[in-house]
């Protein structure tokens, strides 16, 4: 159980780092990257759980736009 918690925290910290980098680059305005990473990680886990329960991968299609919304991105950017 402890190892699983370590892995999940590692993934959350990766999100935190990406958010902090985007904030530093002026791409988003997120004063508390740690708190925002926790919100985003919970959002992703919720979407994955919902997709599993409904047996419907289409639920995950909203992940990108939801992420933009949570980060306050005004318009989506195509990669």
URGIGI-V515215 format. One record per backbone hydrogen bond with DSSP energy under -1.0 kcal/mol. NH is the residue of the N-H (numbers start at 0). CO is the residue of the C=O. If there is no record, write none. Layout:
nh=NH co=CO
nh=NH co=CO
This chain:
nh=4 co=0
nh=5 co=1
nh=6 co=2
nh=7 co=3
nh=8 co=4
nh=9 co=5
nh=10 co=6
nh=11 co=7
nh=12 co=8
nh=13 co=9
nh=14 co=10
nh=15 co=11
nh=16 co=12
nh=17 co=13
nh=18 co=14
nh=19 co=15
nh=20 co=16
nh=21 co=17
nh=22 co=18
nh=23 co=19
nh=24 co=20
nh=25 co=22
nh=26 co=21
nh=35 co=31
nh=36 co=32
nh=37 co=33
nh=38 co=34
nh=39 co=35
nh=40 co=36
nh=41 co=37
nh=42 co=38
nh=43 co=39
nh=44 co=40
nh=45 co=41
nh=46 co=42
nh=47 co=43
nh=48 co=44
nh=49 co=45
nh=50 co=46
nh=51 co=47
nh=52 co=48
nh=53 co=49
nh=55 co=50
nh=58 co=55
nh=59 co=56
nh=60 co=57
nh=61 co=58
nh=62 co=59
nh=65 co=61
nh=66 co=62
nh=67 co=63
nh=68 co=64
nh=69 co=65
nh=70 co=66
nh=72 co=67
